[in-house]
Amino acid sequence: MSPVALAFLQRLAHLLIVLFIVSVVTVLLIDIMPGDPAVVMLGESATPERIAALREELGLNAPFWERYWEWMGGLIQGDLGTSVVTRRPVIDDILSRLTVTFELAALATLFALLISVPTAVYCAYRSGRLFDRMWTAATSIFISVPNFVAGVLLAFVFAVQLGWLPLLGWVPLSGSITGNLRTAALPALALSLSEIAVFSRVLRSDLIATLQDDYIVTAKAKGLHPTYVLFRHALRPSALPLMTLSGLSLARIIGGTVVIEYLFSLPGLGQLIIVSVSTSDLPVVQGVVITVAIAYVLVNALTDGAYLLVDPRTRVRST
């Protein structure tokens, strides 16, 4: 087996252990609830017959590990149970909202890269100058402001005051590409602000260090244009950590869409889990939690694989 494949399998094994722990905790959600979970989900006014039927449906009368393996078997087959509130298959509710959350996460990551990369390159090239100091101060603000606060401020400026973008609602891609991008712009930008700060700071720091290397000094001495040196010789090795950060960021943003989706009334997984928690619809809560966990593991696995292929040094360290 090649060193790259072996290293990738080792990292994947670690991620699968994380996924196993999350799945156990997800099934334990029912057990750690105070009182009778069936009564909590149906309400105090539910009849004893209805409560007994729900306990049987959810397997609450069985031991934990028996329920766990049955739930995992359903997960492997794409069956996450039935919503207590809507009586619809949980997997249908999740799939109908999955594209919204994934599109927001992808757009937020794209916005972060499009803004942070050229800004970081310019700041590294003009290190210590006025723009560099101003951008450093701005990134401190981006990091310190929570996503939901940034969402409120952006909505007030661009939707309420300027009227450039819609405040609430969602237009699917199948309905209108332009309308979809307009409704996704504000929430995606709100999600991307903290990532812009992190990306630009990391890339700027790595670029400043790379620009001091001997081969960069040699390239400058040969009379190569500074822009060519920056983008051809310095950016690629400095951007390797950014690859890992962007993968982790995408996975983190998927989990961070909960508040933003609720704030902008977007029909994604975030809004679904908030509504499900408020109605004690535990099968849906469990389905959303494990879906986000699987997405996180997959994105991290793909990021690790890409990093191993691009940077030969990681292959040596991993063997």
Contacts in CASP RR format, 6 or more apart in sequence:
PFRMAT RR
TARGET T0000
AUTHOR 0000-0000-0000
METHOD contacts of the structure
MODEL  1
MSPVALAFLQRLAHLLIVLFIVSVVTVLLIDIMPGDPAVVMLGESATPER
IAALREELGLNAPFWERYWEWMGGLIQGDLGTSVVTRRPVIDDILSRLTV
TFELAALATLFALLISVPTAVYCAYRSGRLFDRMWTAATSIFISVPNFVA
GVLLAFVFAVQLGWLPLLGWVPLSGSITGNLRTAALPALALSLSEIAVFS
RVLRSDLIATLQDDYIVTAKAKGLHPTYVLFRHALRPSALPLMTLSGLSL
ARIIGGTVVIEYLFSLPGLGQLIIVSVSTSDLPVVQGVVITVAIAYVLVN
ALTDGAYLLVDPRTRVRST
1 9 0 8 1.000
3 315 0 8 1.000
3 316 0 8 1.000
3 318 0 8 1.000
3 319 0 8 1.000
4 305 0 8 1.000
4 308 0 8 1.000
4 309 0 8 1.000
4 315 0 8 1.000
6 318 0 8 1.000
6 319 0 8 1.000
7 308 0 8 1.000
7 314 0 8 1.000
7 315 0 8 1.000
7 318 0 8 1.000
7 319 0 8 1.000
8 301 0 8 1.000
8 304 0 8 1.000
8 305 0 8 1.000
8 308 0 8 1.000
10 318 0 8 1.000
11 301 0 8 1.000
11 304 0 8 1.000
11 305 0 8 1.000
11 318 0 8 1.000
12 301 0 8 1.000
12 304 0 8 1.000
15 297 0 8 1.000
15 300 0 8 1.000
15 301 0 8 1.000
16 297 0 8 1.000
18 293 0 8 1.000
18 297 0 8 1.000
19 293 0 8 1.000
19 294 0 8 1.000
19 297 0 8 1.000
22 289 0 8 1.000
22 290 0 8 1.000
22 293 0 8 1.000
23 68 0 8 1.000
23 72 0 8 1.000
23 75 0 8 1.000
23 290 0 8 1.000
23 293 0 8 1.000
24 68 0 8 1.000
26 286 0 8 1.000
26 287 0 8 1.000
26 289 0 8 1.000
26 290 0 8 1.000
26 293 0 8 1.000
27 64 0 8 1.000
27 67 0 8 1.000
27 68 0 8 1.000
27 71 0 8 1.000
27 286 0 8 1.000
28 64 0 8 1.000
29 282 0 8 1.000
29 285 0 8 1.000
29 286 0 8 1.000
29 289 0 8 1.000
30 37 0 8 1.000
30 58 0 8 1.000
30 60 0 8 1.000
30 282 0 8 1.000
31 37 0 8 1.000
31 64 0 8 1.000
33 40 0 8 1.000
33 282 0 8 1.000
34 40 0 8 1.000
36 51 0 8 1.000
37 58 0 8 1.000
37 60 0 8 1.000
37 282 0 8 1.000
38 46 0 8 1.000
38 51 0 8 1.000
38 52 0 8 1.000
38 54 0 8 1.000
38 55 0 8 1.000
38 58 0 8 1.000
38 60 0 8 1.000
39 46 0 8 1.000
39 51 0 8 1.000
40 280 0 8 1.000
41 54 0 8 1.000
41 84 0 8 1.000
41 280 0 8 1.000
41 281 0 8 1.000
41 282 0 8 1.000
42 50 0 8 1.000
42 51 0 8 1.000
42 54 0 8 1.000
42 84 0 8 1.000
43 280 0 8 1.000
46 54 0 8 1.000
54 60 0 8 1.000
54 84 0 8 1.000
55 61 0 8 1.000
57 82 0 8 1.000
58 67 0 8 1.000
58 282 0 8 1.000
58 283 0 8 1.000
59 67 0 8 1.000
59 70 0 8 1.000
60 67 0 8 1.000
62 70 0 8 1.000
71 286 0 8 1.000
73 79 0 8 1.000
74 80 0 8 1.000
74 81 0 8 1.000
75 290 0 8 1.000
78 91 0 8 1.000
79 89 0 8 1.000
79 91 0 8 1.000
80 89 0 8 1.000
80 90 0 8 1.000
80 91 0 8 1.000
80 94 0 8 1.000
80 283 0 8 1.000
80 286 0 8 1.000
80 287 0 8 1.000
80 290 0 8 1.000
81 89 0 8 1.000
81 90 0 8 1.000
81 91 0 8 1.000
81 283 0 8 1.000
82 88 0 8 1.000
82 89 0 8 1.000
82 90 0 8 1.000
82 283 0 8 1.000
83 89 0 8 1.000
83 90 0 8 1.000
83 93 0 8 1.000
83 276 0 8 1.000
83 281 0 8 1.000
83 283 0 8 1.000
83 284 0 8 1.000
84 279 0 8 1.000
84 280 0 8 1.000
84 281 0 8 1.000
84 282 0 8 1.000
84 283 0 8 1.000
84 284 0 8 1.000
85 276 0 8 1.000
85 279 0 8 1.000
85 281 0 8 1.000
85 284 0 8 1.000
86 93 0 8 1.000
86 281 0 8 1.000
90 283 0 8 1.000
90 284 0 8 1.000
90 286 0 8 1.000
90 287 0 8 1.000
93 272 0 8 1.000
93 284 0 8 1.000
94 269 0 8 1.000
94 272 0 8 1.000
94 284 0 8 1.000
94 287 0 8 1.000
94 288 0 8 1.000
94 291 0 8 1.000
96 267 0 8 1.000
97 267 0 8 1.000
97 268 0 8 1.000
97 269 0 8 1.000
97 270 0 8 1.000
97 271 0 8 1.000
97 272 0 8 1.000
98 268 0 8 1.000
98 269 0 8 1.000
98 291 0 8 1.000
99 172 0 8 1.000
99 173 0 8 1.000
100 170 0 8 1.000
100 261 0 8 1.000
100 266 0 8 1.000
100 267 0 8 1.000
100 268 0 8 1.000
100 269 0 8 1.000
101 254 0 8 1.000
101 257 0 8 1.000
101 261 0 8 1.000
101 268 0 8 1.000
101 269 0 8 1.000
101 270 0 8 1.000
102 254 0 8 1.000
102 295 0 8 1.000
103 173 0 8 1.000
103 180 0 8 1.000
103 184 0 8 1.000
104 184 0 8 1.000
104 187 0 8 1.000
104 188 0 8 1.000
104 191 0 8 1.000
104 253 0 8 1.000
104 257 0 8 1.000
104 260 0 8 1.000
104 261 0 8 1.000
104 266 0 8 1.000
105 191 0 8 1.000
105 250 0 8 1.000
105 253 0 8 1.000
105 254 0 8 1.000
105 257 0 8 1.000
106 250 0 8 1.000
107 184 0 8 1.000
107 185 0 8 1.000
107 188 0 8 1.000
107 192 0 8 1.000
108 188 0 8 1.000
108 189 0 8 1.000
108 191 0 8 1.000
108 192 0 8 1.000
108 195 0 8 1.000
108 253 0 8 1.000
109 192 0 8 1.000
109 195 0 8 1.000
109 246 0 8 1.000
109 247 0 8 1.000
109 249 0 8 1.000
109 250 0 8 1.000
109 253 0 8 1.000
111 188 0 8 1.000
111 189 0 8 1.000
111 192 0 8 1.000
111 196 0 8 1.000
112 192 0 8 1.000
112 195 0 8 1.000
112 196 0 8 1.000
112 199 0 8 1.000
112 246 0 8 1.000
112 249 0 8 1.000
113 199 0 8 1.000
113 242 0 8 1.000
113 246 0 8 1.000
115 192 0 8 1.000
115 196 0 8 1.000
115 200 0 8 1.000
116 195 0 8 1.000
116 196 0 8 1.000
116 197 0 8 1.000
116 199 0 8 1.000
116 200 0 8 1.000
116 203 0 8 1.000
117 199 0 8 1.000
117 200 0 8 1.000
117 203 0 8 1.000
117 239 0 8 1.000
117 242 0 8 1.000
119 135 0 8 1.000
119 200 0 8 1.000
120 199 0 8 1.000
120 200 0 8 1.000
120 201 0 8 1.000
120 203 0 8 1.000
120 204 0 8 1.000
120 207 0 8 1.000
121 203 0 8 1.000
121 207 0 8 1.000
121 230 0 8 1.000
121 231 0 8 1.000
121 235 0 8 1.000
122 131 0 8 1.000
123 131 0 8 1.000
123 132 0 8 1.000
123 135 0 8 1.000
123 136 0 8 1.000
123 200 0 8 1.000
123 204 0 8 1.000
124 203 0 8 1.000
124 204 0 8 1.000
124 207 0 8 1.000
124 208 0 8 1.000
124 211 0 8 1.000
124 230 0 8 1.000
124 234 0 8 1.000
125 207 0 8 1.000
125 211 0 8 1.000
125 226 0 8 1.000
125 230 0 8 1.000
126 132 0 8 1.000
127 204 0 8 1.000
127 208 0 8 1.000
132 204 0 8 1.000
135 200 0 8 1.000
136 201 0 8 1.000
138 197 0 8 1.000
139 196 0 8 1.000
139 197 0 8 1.000
139 200 0 8 1.000
139 201 0 8 1.000
140 197 0 8 1.000
142 150 0 8 1.000
142 193 0 8 1.000
142 194 0 8 1.000
142 196 0 8 1.000
142 197 0 8 1.000
143 194 0 8 1.000
143 197 0 8 1.000
143 198 0 8 1.000
145 153 0 8 1.000
145 193 0 8 1.000
145 194 0 8 1.000
147 190 0 8 1.000
147 191 0 8 1.000
147 193 0 8 1.000
147 194 0 8 1.000
147 256 0 8 1.000
147 259 0 8 1.000
147 260 0 8 1.000
148 190 0 8 1.000
148 259 0 8 1.000
148 260 0 8 1.000
148 263 0 8 1.000
150 190 0 8 1.000
150 193 0 8 1.000
151 186 0 8 1.000
151 187 0 8 1.000
151 190 0 8 1.000
151 260 0 8 1.000
151 263 0 8 1.000
151 264 0 8 1.000
152 263 0 8 1.000
154 186 0 8 1.000
154 189 0 8 1.000
154 190 0 8 1.000
155 167 0 8 1.000
155 186 0 8 1.000
155 263 0 8 1.000
155 264 0 8 1.000
158 164 0 8 1.000
158 165 0 8 1.000
158 186 0 8 1.000
159 165 0 8 1.000
159 166 0 8 1.000
159 167 0 8 1.000
159 186 0 8 1.000
160 167 0 8 1.000
165 182 0 8 1.000
165 183 0 8 1.000
165 185 0 8 1.000
165 186 0 8 1.000
166 182 0 8 1.000
166 183 0 8 1.000
167 186 0 8 1.000
167 264 0 8 1.000
168 264 0 8 1.000
168 265 0 8 1.000
169 183 0 8 1.000
169 264 0 8 1.000
169 265 0 8 1.000
169 266 0 8 1.000
170 180 0 8 1.000
170 183 0 8 1.000
170 184 0 8 1.000
170 265 0 8 1.000
170 266 0 8 1.000
170 267 0 8 1.000
171 179 0 8 1.000
171 180 0 8 1.000
171 182 0 8 1.000
171 183 0 8 1.000
172 180 0 8 1.000
173 180 0 8 1.000
183 266 0 8 1.000
186 264 0 8 1.000
187 257 0 8 1.000
187 260 0 8 1.000
187 261 0 8 1.000
187 263 0 8 1.000
187 264 0 8 1.000
187 266 0 8 1.000
190 260 0 8 1.000
191 253 0 8 1.000
191 256 0 8 1.000
191 257 0 8 1.000
191 260 0 8 1.000
192 253 0 8 1.000
195 249 0 8 1.000
195 253 0 8 1.000
198 245 0 8 1.000
198 249 0 8 1.000
199 242 0 8 1.000
199 245 0 8 1.000
199 246 0 8 1.000
199 249 0 8 1.000
202 241 0 8 1.000
202 242 0 8 1.000
202 245 0 8 1.000
203 238 0 8 1.000
203 239 0 8 1.000
203 241 0 8 1.000
203 242 0 8 1.000
206 238 0 8 1.000
206 239 0 8 1.000
206 241 0 8 1.000
206 242 0 8 1.000
207 230 0 8 1.000
207 234 0 8 1.000
207 235 0 8 1.000
207 238 0 8 1.000
209 238 0 8 1.000
210 216 0 8 1.000
210 234 0 8 1.000
210 237 0 8 1.000
210 238 0 8 1.000
211 230 0 8 1.000
211 234 0 8 1.000
215 233 0 8 1.000
216 229 0 8 1.000
216 233 0 8 1.000
216 234 0 8 1.000
219 229 0 8 1.000
219 233 0 8 1.000
220 226 0 8 1.000
220 229 0 8 1.000
240 307 0 8 1.000
240 310 0 8 1.000
240 311 0 8 1.000
243 303 0 8 1.000
243 306 0 8 1.000
243 307 0 8 1.000
243 310 0 8 1.000
244 303 0 8 1.000
244 307 0 8 1.000
246 303 0 8 1.000
247 299 0 8 1.000
247 300 0 8 1.000
247 302 0 8 1.000
247 303 0 8 1.000
248 299 0 8 1.000
248 300 0 8 1.000
248 303 0 8 1.000
250 299 0 8 1.000
251 295 0 8 1.000
251 296 0 8 1.000
251 299 0 8 1.000
251 300 0 8 1.000
254 292 0 8 1.000
254 295 0 8 1.000
254 296 0 8 1.000
254 299 0 8 1.000
255 270 0 8 1.000
255 292 0 8 1.000
255 296 0 8 1.000
257 268 0 8 1.000
257 269 0 8 1.000
257 270 0 8 1.000
258 269 0 8 1.000
258 270 0 8 1.000
258 273 0 8 1.000
258 274 0 8 1.000
260 266 0 8 1.000
261 267 0 8 1.000
261 268 0 8 1.000
261 269 0 8 1.000
261 270 0 8 1.000
261 271 0 8 1.000
262 270 0 8 1.000
262 271 0 8 1.000
262 274 0 8 1.000
265 271 0 8 1.000
269 288 0 8 1.000
269 291 0 8 1.000
269 292 0 8 1.000
270 288 0 8 1.000
272 284 0 8 1.000
272 288 0 8 1.000
273 284 0 8 1.000
273 285 0 8 1.000
273 288 0 8 1.000
273 289 0 8 1.000
275 281 0 8 1.000
276 282 0 8 1.000
276 284 0 8 1.000
276 285 0 8 1.000
276 288 0 8 1.000
277 285 0 8 1.000
307 314 0 8 1.000
308 314 0 8 1.000
308 315 0 8 1.000
308 318 0 8 1.000
END
